[in-house]
């Protein structure tokens, strides 16, 4: 499984990478939404994890850019990973095109369960 994690905080990326390593998944890191969007062009991912609050382009805008793509990558599963606790957050994320949301600090079981949920329609056997 190939995962893209768009997150500006190096420690958060490291924690999630360590969790995904346990499951044998490969993770590509992007420290900004702009870099992440470029990586989507150049790579094949099974799922995208995206933080909401980043310098430059925020996560909601990045999700909208992904969903506006003219190719099949527009339908990649997207999971928001955030520390934000705004009341309307879930609705805003889903309206932008996110498939699921998990909260920081990220717990391994929450991460794996979210990935299972968004990939549930796939016929491939899951690594997680």
DOPAVEX-145185 format. One record per residue (C-alpha): x, y, z; residue in three letters. Coordinates in pm, 1 decimal. Each point is the difference from the previous one (the first is absolute). Layout:
! residues N
<pt x="X" y="Y" z="Z" code="Ala"/>
...
This chain:
! residues 128
<pt x="0.0" y="0.0" z="0.0" code="Unk"/>
<pt x="129.1" y="344.9" z="-95.2" code="Unk"/>
<pt x="-103.2" y="294.2" z="216.1" code="Unk"/>
<pt x="61.5" y="370.8" z="-52.3" code="Unk"/>
<pt x="5.0" y="208.2" z="319.8" code="Unk"/>
<pt x="-27.4" y="375.7" z="-54.9" code="Unk"/>
<pt x="104.0" y="152.9" z="332.9" code="Unk"/>
<pt x="225.1" y="291.4" z="85.1" code="Unk"/>
<pt x="113.2" y="-133.7" z="339.7" code="Unk"/>
<pt x="298.7" y="-233.8" z="-27.4" code="Unk"/>
<pt x="-73.8" y="-178.6" z="329.6" code="Unk"/>
<pt x="-359.9" y="-74.6" z="-99.4" code="Unk"/>
<pt x="126.9" y="-144.7" z="-327.8" code="Unk"/>
<pt x="252.1" y="-215.0" z="185.7" code="Unk"/>
<pt x="-261.0" y="-136.6" z="242.7" code="Unk"/>
<pt x="-236.8" y="-97.0" z="-282.4" code="Unk"/>
<pt x="287.4" y="-146.9" z="-204.6" code="Unk"/>
<pt x="96.5" y="-220.9" z="295.3" code="Unk"/>
<pt x="-360.6" y="-121.0" z="32.0" code="Unk"/>
<pt x="-27.4" y="-77.2" z="-371.5" code="Unk"/>
<pt x="337.0" y="-177.9" z="5.4" code="Unk"/>
<pt x="-145.5" y="-246.3" z="251.5" code="Unk"/>
<pt x="-261.1" y="-94.9" z="-260.0" code="Unk"/>
<pt x="249.7" y="-20.1" z="-285.5" code="Unk"/>
<pt x="-144.5" y="305.2" z="-174.1" code="Unk"/>
<pt x="216.6" y="248.3" z="-188.9" code="Unk"/>
<pt x="-40.8" y="370.2" z="78.7" code="Unk"/>
<pt x="108.6" y="297.8" z="-205.9" code="Unk"/>
<pt x="23.3" y="329.0" z="189.1" code="Unk"/>
<pt x="-93.8" y="345.5" z="-120.1" code="Unk"/>
<pt x="69.5" y="295.1" z="226.8" code="Unk"/>
<pt x="-247.7" y="222.5" z="-182.6" code="Unk"/>
<pt x="-318.4" y="-32.9" z="-201.1" code="Unk"/>
<pt x="173.8" y="133.9" z="-308.4" code="Unk"/>
<pt x="267.3" y="-271.8" z="19.1" code="Unk"/>
<pt x="-267.0" y="-262.6" z="68.4" code="Unk"/>
<pt x="-199.5" y="97.4" z="-308.6" code="Unk"/>
<pt x="313.6" y="-39.2" z="-210.0" code="Unk"/>
<pt x="69.8" y="-341.8" z="148.7" code="Unk"/>
<pt x="-350.4" y="-114.2" z="-94.1" code="Unk"/>
<pt x="82.1" y="86.4" z="-361.9" code="Unk"/>
<pt x="319.8" y="-206.4" z="5.4" code="Unk"/>
<pt x="-100.8" y="-303.3" z="212.5" code="Unk"/>
<pt x="-270.7" y="-254.7" z="60.6" code="Unk"/>
<pt x="-148.4" y="2.9" z="349.9" code="Unk"/>
<pt x="-266.3" y="-213.4" z="162.3" code="Unk"/>
<pt x="-99.5" y="261.2" z="258.6" code="Unk"/>
<pt x="82.3" y="360.2" z="87.2" code="Unk"/>
<pt x="28.3" y="133.7" z="354.0" code="Unk"/>
<pt x="-16.5" y="379.2" z="27.0" code="Unk"/>
<pt x="35.5" y="248.2" z="282.4" code="Unk"/>
<pt x="-232.0" y="299.3" z="-1.7" code="Unk"/>
<pt x="214.4" y="280.3" z="138.3" code="Unk"/>
<pt x="316.1" y="55.9" z="-199.1" code="Unk"/>
<pt x="187.6" y="306.9" z="-118.3" code="Unk"/>
<pt x="-95.7" y="98.4" z="-352.8" code="Unk"/>
<pt x="-280.6" y="-215.8" z="-132.9" code="Unk"/>
<pt x="-214.3" y="-156.2" z="273.8" code="Unk"/>
<pt x="-131.3" y="-355.8" z="-1.2" code="Unk"/>
<pt x="-355.5" y="87.1" z="-104.6" code="Unk"/>
<pt x="130.7" y="181.3" z="-307.0" code="Unk"/>
<pt x="233.4" y="-291.9" z="-78.7" code="Unk"/>
<pt x="-292.7" y="-243.2" z="19.4" code="Unk"/>
<pt x="-200.7" y="216.8" z="-238.0" code="Unk"/>
<pt x="293.4" y="3.9" z="-245.9" code="Unk"/>
<pt x="22.7" y="-379.3" z="12.2" code="Unk"/>
<pt x="-375.4" y="-43.4" z="-51.5" code="Unk"/>
<pt x="9.1" y="241.6" z="-295.8" code="Unk"/>
<pt x="255.9" y="-209.5" z="-190.5" code="Unk"/>
<pt x="-117.9" y="-121.3" z="-341.7" code="Unk"/>
<pt x="140.9" y="-351.2" z="53.6" code="Unk"/>
<pt x="-60.3" y="-306.0" z="218.5" code="Unk"/>
<pt x="225.8" y="143.1" z="271.7" code="Unk"/>
<pt x="-286.0" y="236.6" z="84.4" code="Unk"/>
<pt x="-166.1" y="-297.4" z="169.5" code="Unk"/>
<pt x="293.2" y="-99.3" z="222.2" code="Unk"/>
<pt x="-113.9" y="-57.5" z="359.1" code="Unk"/>
<pt x="86.1" y="298.6" z="220.0" code="Unk"/>
<pt x="20.9" y="-7.6" z="378.6" code="Unk"/>
<pt x="35.9" y="325.9" z="190.0" code="Unk"/>
<pt x="242.9" y="-16.4" z="293.3" code="Unk"/>
<pt x="-51.8" y="299.6" z="227.1" code="Unk"/>
<pt x="19.5" y="144.6" z="348.8" code="Unk"/>
<pt x="-281.5" y="241.5" z="-84.8" code="Unk"/>
<pt x="-316.0" y="-53.8" z="206.0" code="Unk"/>
<pt x="-236.0" y="251.6" z="-159.0" code="Unk"/>
<pt x="-366.1" y="-99.5" z="28.7" code="Unk"/>
<pt x="-60.2" y="5.1" z="-375.6" code="Unk"/>
<pt x="335.7" y="-154.6" z="-92.8" code="Unk"/>
<pt x="-126.6" y="-341.9" z="-110.8" code="Unk"/>
<pt x="-264.9" y="158.6" z="-221.4" code="Unk"/>
<pt x="251.1" y="241.4" z="-157.5" code="Unk"/>
<pt x="244.4" y="-281.6" z="-72.6" code="Unk"/>
<pt x="-264.6" y="-226.3" z="-152.8" code="Unk"/>
<pt x="-142.4" y="286.9" z="-204.7" code="Unk"/>
<pt x="350.3" y="67.8" z="-138.0" code="Unk"/>
<pt x="28.0" y="-365.0" z="-104.5" code="Unk"/>
<pt x="174.2" y="-177.6" z="289.0" code="Unk"/>
<pt x="-102.9" y="-360.5" z="61.0" code="Unk"/>
<pt x="79.8" y="-14.4" z="371.6" code="Unk"/>
<pt x="162.6" y="190.0" z="285.3" code="Unk"/>
<pt x="220.3" y="-98.6" z="293.4" code="Unk"/>
<pt x="137.9" y="213.7" z="278.3" code="Unk"/>
<pt x="344.5" y="74.2" z="137.8" code="Unk"/>
<pt x="172.1" y="-134.6" z="186.6" code="Unk"/>
<pt x="-43.7" y="-285.5" z="-244.2" code="Unk"/>
<pt x="-69.5" y="-339.9" z="153.4" code="Unk"/>
<pt x="109.8" y="-300.9" z="-203.4" code="Unk"/>
<pt x="-337.2" y="-174.3" z="27.3" code="Unk"/>
<pt x="-184.6" y="315.3" z="-113.9" code="Unk"/>
<pt x="236.4" y="39.6" z="-296.8" code="Unk"/>
<pt x="-31.6" y="-362.3" z="-110.7" code="Unk"/>
<pt x="-378.1" y="-1.3" z="47.2" code="Unk"/>
<pt x="-39.1" y="318.1" z="-208.6" code="Unk"/>
<pt x="211.9" y="-152.2" z="-276.9" code="Unk"/>
<pt x="-208.3" y="-318.4" z="11.0" code="Unk"/>
<pt x="-321.5" y="203.6" z="-24.0" code="Unk"/>
<pt x="105.7" y="205.6" z="-301.4" code="Unk"/>
<pt x="137.8" y="-302.7" z="-182.7" code="Unk"/>
<pt x="-292.4" y="-229.0" z="85.2" code="Unk"/>
<pt x="-126.6" y="11.2" z="-358.1" code="Unk"/>
<pt x="330.3" y="-125.5" z="-141.6" code="Unk"/>
<pt x="30.1" y="-367.8" z="-93.9" code="Unk"/>
<pt x="371.5" y="-10.6" z="80.9" code="Unk"/>
<pt x="99.6" y="-159.2" z="327.7" code="Unk"/>
<pt x="93.4" y="269.7" z="248.0" code="Unk"/>
<pt x="340.3" y="4.7" z="160.7" code="Unk"/>
<pt x="-136.1" y="175.4" z="306.3" code="Unk"/>
